[in-house]
Structures are given as structure tokens and as C-alpha cells.
């Protein structure tokens, strides 16, 4: 319905403000707007209803109001493309932020997602053209995990950082994703250790929490595989983290974290 409009000159912020009154509620926390017009029932389930339904209730209640924008393409005004979703800094949409585009941008200006604040709401914008659904799900949960990481409670922080300190004391290598792995390598090379007062450790702990929570949330919703390799956290330590998150953020009824939990219910 709105696709014929010339949206390519609108920043994501301008786009969000323009269509704020047309957002469609999904829940008390989530609403969405699709630039391509009404979504098919199948796409609505795959992109929105199922990912939101799989969120642990305690995560949903901790999140601010979330507005989801689904657009054809996003173009970076500064011409720099984030190398990977997991290590790209989220654009806050100041000068040089992302723009909505109906045409495919040049490769060096292509963006797949962005985040901004609009009043009390957090806006998450996703480019859907030429994107795999699995990659969209990952980005969706990664951005939600980043919001949680910005507002994690003292209880969650203490619980999670205790695990990290135990891992570092045991000289456990590896991490869940690239961003936390890099910070962990810097921490291991530095002299700040795992002191609570260490800014390097706090930065690493927050990123590790975000990356691990992304995996946890994504795994509740979808059947995913964890890549193996020298940079990957050993499976027994990864399982320990996921069990800790399961205790802090129990999955909704009917969902499970580990395959054997589903098998036990059958």
C-alpha cells in the first residue's frame, strides 16, 4: 500500500515518525509496520508472531515498547557497511544514519538492520529483500538481547558474571560469537583481570551476555546448530550458561531450550 511512495529519501527515524500511527500491535510490548503493505498469514507468523511468542515472559516484561519496521532495503548514508551483524555497532540514527530504500543500494552502502529510540519506544528496522529468514531471526534476537544487555538487573549481572569469572579462572577458551570473543582475547592479554571494577571486564561481560542470550532466545524459537571450532566455547560451559539463562528467563509454556526436554514431553 505504501511501497509506491518515494521512501528512499526518508531516514529510518523519519520513516518511523511518519508511520507511527499505523503500527499494528502484536502484544503489549511489540507492534509492527510493513512497508510492502499487508503481510501474508505465512509471513506474519514466520517473521513476527512465532519469534515473539517464543520469548520468555520475563524477557518480554523487561523490554521497553518495541516497534518493528519491515522495509525493502536499508542504505547507510556514510557508505560504511558493518562487516558482520554480530560485530557491527547498532546505528542510533544520528547524522549519517540509515535510510529506507525501495531500490537495492550499492554493496558498500547496504545495511540489514538498525535501531533507534523514538520517545520511550525502541525502534528496530529490518531490511527484508535478499535476506534469509534464519538470518533475520538471528538479527531480531540479537537486537533484543542488546536491549536487555543495556538494562540487565543486578541479579542477572551478578549471576552471569560469576559464571564468566569461573570460566576465566579455569582458563576456558572460546566464546559464543565474534564480538565477545574479541573482547575476551583483549581481556586475557591485559592485566585488569576479572575484577568487578575493571571496565574491560564489564564490557566483555555485557557483550558475552548479549551473545549468549541471543543464542538462548534463538534456540527457543528455532532449531539451530552451534558452529564448532577453536573460537567456540566448549560445549559443557556453553550448556552451563544456557542452564543459567533458563533459570533466569524460563521459556514460555510449550517451548524448550534443549532437544531432550522436548523428547521428554512426547
N, C-alpha and C positions, 0 to 999 in steps of 0.2 A: 504493500500500500504506500509506504513512504520511500521505497527504493528509487522511484523516478526523480525524486528531489535531488538537487545538487548538494550532496552532503560532503563532498570531498574537501570543501574549504572549512568545514567545521572541526574545531578541536574536539577531543573527547569530552572535555568539560562543557563546551558549548552544546554538543550533542546531548549530553546528559541533562543539562538545564532545559533544552528545548523540548525534550520528550519526557520530562519528569512526571507530568500529569497523566501520561499514558502508560506508565508502568503497570504491569499485571501482577497481582500478588500470587505468590506460591505458598507462603506461610506467613507467620507473624514477623519473621526475620527477613525473608527473601522476596524480592519482586524482580520482574524482568521486562525487557523490551527487545523485540527482534526487528532489526531494520528491514528485513526482507518480507515483512508482513506476517500474517498468522502462520504459526508453525504447524506442521502436520502432527497428528497424535503420536506417531512413532518418534519423531524428532523431539517433541516436547518431553516425552518420557526419557529418551536417551541422554539429552543434553541438560535437562533441568530436574524433572520430577524424581528420577531414580538417584542421581547424585545427592540431592538434598535430603531425600528420605533416608539415605544410608548414614547421615551424620548422627553421631551420638547426641542424645538430648542435651547433655551438659555442654557440648560444644555449641550447639545451636543457641542455647540460652546465654552463653558468654559472648557471642558475636554481636556487634552493633547491627543496625539496619544495613542490609546488603542489597544494592541494586545491580543487576546483571544486564549488561548491554551486549547483544549479539549482533555483530556488524560484518559486512563482507570482508573488508581489509582494514588494517591499521598501518599508517605510514608515519615514520619517525621524521620529525621536522629537522633534526640535527644531522640526519644522514648516517648515524651510527647504529649499527644493529647489535643487540645483545647477543653474545656468542651462543649461549645456551639458556633455556628458561631457568635452570636451577642456579645459575651464577649471575644472571642479569639483575641489576638493581631495578626495583619497581619504579616506573615513572610516576612522579607526583603531579605531572601535567602543569608545570610552570612553563616559562618561556622555553621553546624547543620541545614541547611535549608531543604526544601522538595525535594524529588526525584521522578521522574516519574517511575511508575512501571506498568508492564503488568500483574503481579500477585497480588492478594489481600494481602495487608500487614497484619501483626498481628494487633489485635484490638487496642493495646496501641500505635501503630505507624501509625494508619490510619489518613489521613488528607483529607479534602474535597475541599480545595481551598488554594491559596496563591497568593501573589502579590509581584512584584519586579520592579525595574527601570532598563531599558536597554537603555542606552543613554538618548535620550529625550522621549522615549516611556515608558508607563506603561504597564507591562505585567500582565494579570490576568489569572491564571491557575485553571482549574476546573477538578476534578475527576468525571466522569460520571457513572461509574459502581456502581450499588447498590444505586443509588441516585434518589430521586423523582424529577420530572421536577419542581414542585412547590417549592421545597427546593432550587433547582438550581436558579430559578428566584429570590428568596429572596437573596441568596448569591450574585448574579450578581448585583442587585440593591444596596445591602449593600456596596459592594466594590466601586461602582461608587459614592455612597453618601459619602464614606470615602475620596475619592479623592477630591470631591467637598468641603468637610469639611477642607481639608488641604489648600485649595486655595479660601475660600469664601471671597467675596468682602466686603469692609467696609459697603456698603449699606445693603447687606444681613445680615451681622453680627449685625448691629445696629437694623434692623427691627426685627430680630428673638430674640435677647437678650432682647429687650424691652418687648416682649410677656412673656419671662421667668420671668423677674423681676415682671411683673404684677401678674403672677401666684403665685410666691413665696410670694409676699406681701399679696395676698388673701389666703395664706396658703393652696394652692391646692396640694393635694397628688397625687401620681402616676406619671408614665411616659409611654413612648411608648414601651420601650424594657428594657431588664435586665441591660445592661451596663449603660445607662443613669439613670435608677432607683437607682442603687447603688451609683453613684456619687451624685445624688440628696440627698440621705439619709445622705451621709457624709457631704454635704453642710449644711443640716438642723441641723446636730449635732454640726457643727463647729461654729466659731464666725466671719468668714470672710464676711458673708452676701452676698449681690448681687453686691458689688462694682465692677466696671469695672476693677479696679486694682487687684482684687482678682484672683490669679492663679487657685484656686479651682473652682471659678465660671466660669472662661474661659474654663477650662477643661470640666466642666459639660455642658456648653452651646454648645461647639463643639460636644460633644457626643450626646446631645439631638437633635441637628440639624441633625446629621448623621442618628440617628434612625428614626426621623420624616420624613426626606427626603426619607429614604428607603421605609417607608410605603406609602408615597405620590407617588413615582415612581412606586412601585409595584402595587398600586391601579389603576394607569392609565392603566397599561398593562393588569392586571388580575383581575378577580372577587375574592376578598379575604375577609375574615371575620376578625374582630378585636376581640381578646380574651378579655373577661370581667374578672374582678377580682379586689381585693384590691390594686394591684400594677399598674393597668391600669389607665391612665389619664382619668378623666371624659370626657364624650363624647362631651360636649359643648366646653370644652377647646381644645380637640383634633380637633374638626371641625374648631375652630378659627385658630389653627396652619396651618391646611391644606388649609384654605382660604388664609392665608398669603403666603404660598408657591405657591398657584395657581396664586397669583398676581405677585410674583417674577419670577416664572418659568411657564408661561402659557402652558398647554398641547398642543400637536400638533393638527392640524385641524382634526376633526372627533373623537377625544378622549375626555373623560370627567373624572372629579375627583369624582363626586357624582352620584349615580344612578338616582336621579331625573333630573339631567342635560341631561342624555341620553333619559329619558322618554319625556322630553320637546321637544326634537328634532324629535321624532317619529310622 
